[in-house]
Structures are given as structure tokens and as C-alpha cells.
């Protein structure tokens, strides 16, 4: 842990020093007043937030199913099996599905539902679908871990006292699993904020996120000072979004421990 923290501190310190000596306050003022950068930052925030929301909404029922299943290990292998394939390959798979001549458009056209292809590729929707597919297993594992740590006797007591399945879930299962939900959401939010490959391939050059914009500044424009400043803006934005979630998780854990 000390090694990881030290490496992180050195890397971030190098970014701060580079931006302070080569660009200074003027560079940040220029970026934060640039409407294009602000638009990209806003797109990054809402896509990351939407990805987190969809991962939680899809991941919680799946994690609950795994926690109650007798064949949990088998289902869990299927859930994490996408990790055996490169993220580039998975993203190209979505390009094949969502393209103008892809599986989705071809099927809809064959069924007579559309006459012209629906533009799905190179849109924020495509990026949202791709990121949700990539990060969903992280949420499932985080929530599953929290569900497996629960004392099943609490749910049995709720049912014995007359609680319905929905009441037991709402008042017992869900509150006790909230640390896992918030932990998984925090992890997905951080990773989605800095995603590069999926937004670059599914969003293209039109609907960029801040990670892809930094990639462009480094490898195409070779403007390292601007890329450094953008990286720090991305870091601060991610911390601002995640910090309340971490504080809420800590508060919920303290409350559960007190009970």
C-alpha cells in the first residue's frame, strides 16, 4: 500500500510541477474559459454518472441473484468472463453490433421496422452502452461481496414478523448492502471519468470525453502542457464527485457497526 501511494504521489506531483512551471494559472484559466473544453468536461461528467447509474440498476439484481443461487460460482464465472477478452476487442464487438450495417440495424430492417439505418455508432449513447458493458462486473462483485456478508437470519426474522418479500428487501437487505452499492458506484465513476479506449472507438472525434481529449493532445497535437492541465482538471473533478460517495459510505458503515 505504501508503494502504491508513493508511486501515485510522485506521478501526481510531477503533473502539478509540470503544469505550474510551464503553464501556470494562465493555462488553467484559458482551459476553464474555453467552451469546447467545458463542453467536453460536462459530457464526461454526465456520461460517467449515467454509466454508474445503469451499472447499479443492472448490477444489483444480478448480484442478488448470484447471492441466492446454488450455482453461484458458475454464474460468477460467466459475469467476469468478459475480462478474459481485451477491452479493445469488446469495444470492436459493439462497433459491429451498432454500425449502420451492424446486427441491430440489419435485424430491424429485415423485420421492416426501419427503412434507413439508425445512427447509433459514434454517439454518446454508444459510449454509454460500451462503458456500462465494460464496468458492470465491478459493481456486481462489490454488491455481491456486501450481500454475502449479511446475516441471513435478519431476513428470516423479518419474514417471521410478517414482513413481505418487498418489505424485507427494502428495510433489511437493501440498507445492509448499501456500502457495497456505494463502493461499486465509486469505482465505476472513477474509471468511467478517465476512460479512453471505449469513448475513442464508440464516440469518435465528435463526442469526445476528457480522457480522449487528453489522448489527442498528447499523441496527435503533442501539447503536453495542455494535456497535463486537463489531466489535473479531470483528477479534481473525479475527486469532487467521488468524495461525497465515500463519506456517505463511511457514515453508513459507522451506523451499521453501532447497531
Order of alpha helices (4+ residues) and beta strands (2+ residues): alpha-alpha-alpha-alpha-alpha-alpha-alpha-alpha-alpha-alpha-alpha-alpha-alpha
